[in-house]
Amino acid sequence: MARWMATAGQRLTILLLGATMTACDPSADVVLTRGAVWAGPGTARRGAGAPTALAVRGGTVLAVGSDEAILRLAGSRTRRVDLAGRRVVPGFLDAHTHFIAGGFELAGVQLRDAATPAVFAGRIGAFATGHPGAWVTGGTWDHELWGGELPHRDWIDSLTPESPVFVSRLDGHMGLANTRALELAGVSAATPDPPGGTIVRDPDGRPTGILKDAAQSLVAAVIPEPSEEELDGALAAAIAHAVERGVTTITDMGSWRGLDTYRRARDRGALPIRVYAVVPLETRDRLVQLIAGEGRGDAQLFWGGVKAFVDGSLGSTTAWFYAPYADDPSTAGLMVTDTAELSEAILDADRRGLQLIVHAIGDRANDWLLETYAAARATHGERDRRARIEHAQHLTLTAIRRIAADDVIPSMQPYHAIDDGRWAGKRIGPDRIRTTYAFRALLDAGARLTFGSDWTVAPLDPLLGVYAAVTRRTIDGANPDGWVPEQKITVEEAMTAYTAAGAYAAFREKTLGTLEPGKYADLVVLSDDIFRIDPAAIATVRVDLTMVGGEVVFER
């Protein structure tokens, strides 16, 4: 706290918008002037009294106000940034990433835009040729791009005879293995489906290579673990990718190896962003021990949350619904964890003061989780839990009201709406999609909506997320007025979900999320004013500068 709080001896009088200071105070390190500053919710206005400038000193926001007031804080050594009308906003907080995996993905086979089976197979074959004998992983393919047919190992076996392949669908809830990978994993026609997973099979029982949810672990278990050097390299690549997009704080749905990777980077001064490192619920004993020994981290790297899964995903037809899928009436999805075991683990983690960060996508999964959270409150009493539902994609009207009333945080990913919106209707029909990605309904109910990307499932680009939340234009161009348009929200509401609400969801609202004096100077300069341009143009806006703790970490 001492680093950023003004001392009585400094006798600072710093007022948001006014930028008044006593003469004895030293000058700013950086001033940004002649622009438009969105300091946080309620400050997007223009005109008389609207902030146009900002001053930074010692890693924190010194003042926000008029050009005239802020320039009075500049000295001979102050760096001056001429915004030339550009918009300054708080640094983006991405509330849900798979960050180090994203770094590996940047160097892996690229299948996200593979629009035909031939392109899909060809890219895998070319990557295998260029990396002989190595595992081919990553991919983030989307079978909906070529009409919905699931890929088959027969598509790639002849192209990858010596290279084991396991490439994931973009949602991470199913992947395709080639014959070589299945052989290494010992998966055959005789292998039973594991609990919480499915081995997709041909009519004769032969595995097609598609493994859903828990079945993916059969192959994942034989993929070599990356070295520390490889992990460090993936993190460096992910950081560079993030700061170029204005992301200054991430919540990583990661692992203990990931947390160790962040610690190494922090200790050698190579962690310029802030990281909330979340670990699996089943490792909660280890997390409790870490907190007992080291607290909950520091301003750069912190922990205290546990991640779990109720169900699968919509794209893999494993999200858990009350009614069967419209395009596959044989299933209503599945629980990926035994309900009794998961309920017991959630209550135990709550008893021990950990933040609950749990994946739920289908309507039945969300209702089950809300009931379990209510049981935790009833059992252990009221406290500042900030329990989160990750995704909260498909909700009943009752669940929407209950999320708000129970003060559960819906941690959602707006880009999914314009991606899944291309095909979600055929999965669950016209009625259930009315409350799919129900941003407007949740805000109107009073919920603390927060946003993230789910990278690598979706792009790590908050501006694309804002564009998605505001326009809901699906990426196929088929919904120019928005898919389920009644769930659109405003630019300021979307920006709040990516900043102030993200800070609250990570217990960091006292130091992050808004550009108020005394808070860390984590900020972004945008190439255009997203509050004034046509919302359809937000997707083309760039980040020109990213600052974390007063230090420039990216400048175009």
ChimeraX attribute file (.defattr): number of C-alpha atoms within 10 A of each C-alpha:
attribute: neighborCount
match mode: 1-to-1
recipient: residues
	/A:1	8
	/A:2	6
	/A:3	11
	/A:4	17
	/A:5	11
	/A:6	16
	/A:7	10
	/A:8	7
	/A:9	8
	/A:10	11
	/A:11	13
	/A:12	16
	/A:13	13
	/A:14	19
	/A:15	15
	/A:16	16
	/A:17	23
	/A:18	16
	/A:19	25
	/A:20	18
	/A:21	19
	/A:22	11
	/A:23	11
	/A:24	10
	/A:25	13
	/A:26	13
	/A:27	20
	/A:28	25
	/A:29	22
	/A:30	24
	/A:31	27
	/A:32	24
	/A:33	27
	/A:34	19
	/A:35	22
	/A:36	30
	/A:37	31
	/A:38	26
	/A:39	24
	/A:40	18
	/A:41	16
	/A:42	10
	/A:43	14
	/A:44	19
	/A:45	14
	/A:46	14
	/A:47	8
	/A:48	7
	/A:49	11
	/A:50	17
	/A:51	27
	/A:52	27
	/A:53	29
	/A:54	35
	/A:55	31
	/A:56	29
	/A:57	22
	/A:58	17
	/A:59	20
	/A:60	25
	/A:61	26
	/A:62	32
	/A:63	29
	/A:64	31
	/A:65	25
	/A:66	23
	/A:67	19
	/A:68	13
	/A:69	20
	/A:70	27
	/A:71	21
	/A:72	16
	/A:73	25
	/A:74	19
	/A:75	15
	/A:76	8
	/A:77	10
	/A:78	17
	/A:79	15
	/A:80	16
	/A:81	14
	/A:82	13
	/A:83	21
	/A:84	13
	/A:85	16
	/A:86	20
	/A:87	23
	/A:88	28
	/A:89	25
	/A:90	31
	/A:91	28
	/A:92	34
	/A:93	33
	/A:94	31
	/A:95	28
	/A:96	26
	/A:97	22
	/A:98	20
	/A:99	27
	/A:100	27
	/A:101	20
	/A:102	24
	/A:103	25
	/A:104	21
	/A:105	20
	/A:106	16
	/A:107	12
	/A:108	17
	/A:109	22
	/A:110	19
	/A:111	21
	/A:112	19
	/A:113	14
	/A:114	20
	/A:115	16
	/A:116	15
	/A:117	17
	/A:118	11
	/A:119	13
	/A:120	24
	/A:121	22
	/A:122	16
	/A:123	18
	/A:124	24
	/A:125	23
	/A:126	13
	/A:127	20
	/A:128	22
	/A:129	15
	/A:130	10
	/A:131	12
	/A:132	13
	/A:133	13
	/A:134	15
	/A:135	18
	/A:136	24
	/A:137	23
	/A:138	26
	/A:139	26
	/A:140	25
	/A:141	25
	/A:142	25
	/A:143	21
	/A:144	15
	/A:145	17
	/A:146	13
	/A:147	11
	/A:148	11
	/A:149	11
	/A:150	18
	/A:151	20
	/A:152	20
	/A:153	21
	/A:154	13
	/A:155	17
	/A:156	23
	/A:157	19
	/A:158	13
	/A:159	19
	/A:160	23
	/A:161	15
	/A:162	17
	/A:163	22
	/A:164	25
	/A:165	30
	/A:166	28
	/A:167	25
	/A:168	24
	/A:169	24
	/A:170	23
	/A:171	21
	/A:172	20
	/A:173	23
	/A:174	28
	/A:175	28
	/A:176	27
	/A:177	29
	/A:178	27
	/A:179	26
	/A:180	18
	/A:181	25
	/A:182	22
	/A:183	13
	/A:184	14
	/A:185	17
	/A:186	13
	/A:187	19
	/A:188	17
	/A:189	13
	/A:190	10
	/A:191	13
	/A:192	12
	/A:193	15
	/A:194	16
	/A:195	14
	/A:196	18
	/A:197	24
	/A:198	19
	/A:199	26
	/A:200	18
	/A:201	16
	/A:202	12
	/A:203	8
	/A:204	7
	/A:205	13
	/A:206	15
	/A:207	23
	/A:208	23
	/A:209	26
	/A:210	24
	/A:211	26
	/A:212	27
	/A:213	24
	/A:214	19
	/A:215	23
	/A:216	23
	/A:217	15
	/A:218	21
	/A:219	22
	/A:220	13
	/A:221	11
	/A:222	13
	/A:223	18
	/A:224	9
	/A:225	10
	/A:226	12
	/A:227	9
	/A:228	14
	/A:229	10
	/A:230	14
	/A:231	21
	/A:232	21
	/A:233	16
	/A:234	22
	/A:235	24
	/A:236	18
	/A:237	19
	/A:238	21
	/A:239	23
	/A:240	16
	/A:241	17
	/A:242	24
	/A:243	26
	/A:244	20
	/A:245	24
	/A:246	32
	/A:247	30
	/A:248	28
	/A:249	28
	/A:250	26
	/A:251	25
	/A:252	25
	/A:253	24
	/A:254	20
	/A:255	17
	/A:256	15
	/A:257	13
	/A:258	23
	/A:259	21
	/A:260	15
	/A:261	20
	/A:262	24
	/A:263	18
	/A:264	15
	/A:265	16
	/A:266	16
	/A:267	9
	/A:268	8
	/A:269	9
	/A:270	15
	/A:271	18
	/A:272	21
	/A:273	22
	/A:274	22
	/A:275	25
	/A:276	28
	/A:277	24
	/A:278	25
	/A:279	25
	/A:280	18
	/A:281	23
	/A:282	15
	/A:283	14
	/A:284	21
	/A:285	12
	/A:286	12
	/A:287	22
	/A:288	17
	/A:289	11
	/A:290	15
	/A:291	14
	/A:292	10
	/A:293	9
	/A:294	9
	/A:295	13
	/A:296	17
	/A:297	16
	/A:298	12
	/A:299	16
	/A:300	16
	/A:301	19
	/A:302	20
	/A:303	23
	/A:304	22
	/A:305	26
	/A:306	24
	/A:307	24
	/A:308	21
	/A:309	20
	/A:310	25
	/A:311	26
	/A:312	30
	/A:313	23
	/A:314	23
	/A:315	21
	/A:316	19
	/A:317	23
	/A:318	26
	/A:319	27
	/A:320	28
	/A:321	25
	/A:322	12
	/A:323	15
	/A:324	16
	/A:325	21
	/A:326	16
	/A:327	13
	/A:328	13
	/A:329	10
	/A:330	9
	/A:331	16
	/A:332	19
	/A:333	24
	/A:334	24
	/A:335	22
	/A:336	21
	/A:337	18
	/A:338	12
	/A:339	14
	/A:340	8
	/A:341	9
	/A:342	20
	/A:343	19
	/A:344	13
	/A:345	16
	/A:346	27
	/A:347	18
	/A:348	17
	/A:349	21
	/A:350	20
	/A:351	14
	/A:352	13
	/A:353	15
	/A:354	22
	/A:355	24
	/A:356	24
	/A:357	27
	/A:358	24
	/A:359	23
	/A:360	30
	/A:361	26
	/A:362	31
	/A:363	24
	/A:364	25
	/A:365	26
	/A:366	29
	/A:367	22
	/A:368	17
	/A:369	23
	/A:370	21
	/A:371	14
	/A:372	18
	/A:373	23
	/A:374	13
	/A:375	15
	/A:376	20
	/A:377	17
	/A:378	10
	/A:379	12
	/A:380	14
	/A:381	9
	/A:382	9
	/A:383	8
	/A:384	9
	/A:385	18
	/A:386	19
	/A:387	22
	/A:388	29
	/A:389	25
	/A:390	27
	/A:391	24
	/A:392	27
	/A:393	28
	/A:394	27
	/A:395	27
	/A:396	18
	/A:397	14
	/A:398	9
	/A:399	18
	/A:400	25
	/A:401	17
	/A:402	18
	/A:403	25
	/A:404	19
	/A:405	12
	/A:406	15
	/A:407	16
	/A:408	21
	/A:409	24
	/A:410	25
	/A:411	29
	/A:412	26
	/A:413	29
	/A:414	29
	/A:415	31
	/A:416	23
	/A:417	25
	/A:418	24
	/A:419	17
	/A:420	19
	/A:421	24
	/A:422	19
	/A:423	18
	/A:424	18
	/A:425	16
	/A:426	14
	/A:427	19
	/A:428	21
	/A:429	14
	/A:430	12
	/A:431	9
	/A:432	16
	/A:433	20
	/A:434	19
	/A:435	21
	/A:436	22
	/A:437	29
	/A:438	26
	/A:439	25
	/A:440	20
	/A:441	18
	/A:442	23
	/A:443	16
	/A:444	11
	/A:445	14
	/A:446	15
	/A:447	22
	/A:448	23
	/A:449	24
	/A:450	31
	/A:451	31
	/A:452	29
	/A:453	27
	/A:454	28
	/A:455	23
	/A:456	24
	/A:457	22
	/A:458	21
	/A:459	15
	/A:460	25
	/A:461	24
	/A:462	26
	/A:463	24
	/A:464	20
	/A:465	28
	/A:466	29
	/A:467	25
	/A:468	29
	/A:469	32
	/A:470	24
	/A:471	24
	/A:472	30
	/A:473	26
	/A:474	22
	/A:475	16
	/A:476	12
	/A:477	11
	/A:478	12
	/A:479	17
	/A:480	14
	/A:481	12
	/A:482	21
	/A:483	22
	/A:484	19
	/A:485	17
	/A:486	14
	/A:487	21
	/A:488	22
	/A:489	20
	/A:490	16
	/A:491	20
	/A:492	19
	/A:493	22
	/A:494	25
	/A:495	28
	/A:496	26
	/A:497	28
	/A:498	28
	/A:499	31
	/A:500	26
	/A:501	28
	/A:502	31
	/A:503	25
	/A:504	19
	/A:505	28
	/A:506	23
	/A:507	17
	/A:508	15
	/A:509	16
	/A:510	14
	/A:511	21
	/A:512	29
	/A:513	31
	/A:514	27
	/A:515	29
	/A:516	24
	/A:517	25
	/A:518	23
	/A:519	20
	/A:520	29
	/A:521	29
	/A:522	32
	/A:523	28
	/A:524	27
	/A:525	25
	/A:526	22
	/A:527	19
	/A:528	21
	/A:529	20
	/A:530	23
	/A:531	18
	/A:532	13
	/A:533	11
	/A:534	9
	/A:535	17
	/A:536	15
	/A:537	11
	/A:538	23
	/A:539	16
	/A:540	11
	/A:541	16
	/A:542	17
	/A:543	21
	/A:544	18
	/A:545	20
	/A:546	29
	/A:547	25
	/A:548	25
	/A:549	23
	/A:550	20
	/A:551	18
	/A:552	15
	/A:553	18
	/A:554	18
	/A:555	13
	/A:556	9
